Amino acid sequence: MSARSIVVTGAASGIGLATVGRLLRDGWHVVAVDREGEALARSAGQHDAGAKLTTRTLDVTDASGIAALAETCAQAPVPLRGLVNCAGIPANARFFDTTAEQMRRLYEVNVVGAFALSQALAPVMTAAGGGAIVHIASVSGIKGNLGRSAYGASKGALVTLTKIMAVELASERIRVNAVAPGPIETPMVREAHTAATREEWHRTVPMRRYGTPEEIAEAVAFLCDEARASYVTGQILAVDGGFTAAGLMA
Ligand code: NAI
């Protein structure tokens, strides 16, 4: 297979970190992007020494940084054929406790960040012959989970954006899909989930456990792979132990 490269955001931690590892094993050249430069440098050390990995410190809300990244990708010798928008921030507040500022901040990172990167990198992919974009949404963008006014609304926006982009970018030879993870053991979740939250997830997930970042990375790798997912676009793949499928559980 000829060399191809892919940009992964949120690459220093959790799902993004596991995704970088998985894509490297699939033979991708990976541009790992995160706003936390030191953590990104540390995380790069976890991947195989011979892997085709470059890192780039970038906040996905930084428009000029995004333009510079697109320019770098356009000039790079290995053609850009993929983008995984994994950078995201959480919020857990009841509706009446959610501030407009919080709502704007979550949209800025979780929605506008993914939108702006996609808009900047899609033409680079098209010039290289096409590619795949995967957004990391959430089951909270599909179901009405308590305390997720800002977070769930931002992920719901990504779900709809996925479908619209799939329609508009099909002619650009770009497939656009999303993965909607259920509860996944990552640093974000270890910080945010109390014992009571964990109990509630175990009660409502049919498989009765949290997922791993590697289980999400597998789904992302599939959707990115032109050989395996060549006719898949506009889909929201829930990787959630059955959470979104479930109804009565007892
Ligand atoms: P994490 O906190 O372990 O990793 C997120 C990474 O994104 C961090 O390295 C952080 O520095 C980076 N990041 C945050 N804001 C950024 C920005 N503005 N620019 C560049 N990088 C930025 O989180 P985790 O759990 O791995 O989450 C990854 C994605 O998966 C997020 O979009 C999250 O909403 C989503 N997700 C996670 C679930 C979970 O249970 N862990 C469930 C559903 C969705």
Residues whose N, C-alpha, C, O or C-beta is under 5 A from the ligand:
A	BS01	NAI	G10 A12 S13 G14 I15 G16 D34 R35 E36 L58 D59 V60 T61 C86 A87 G88 I89 V109 I136 A137 S138 V139 P181 G182 P183 I184 T186 P187 M188 V189
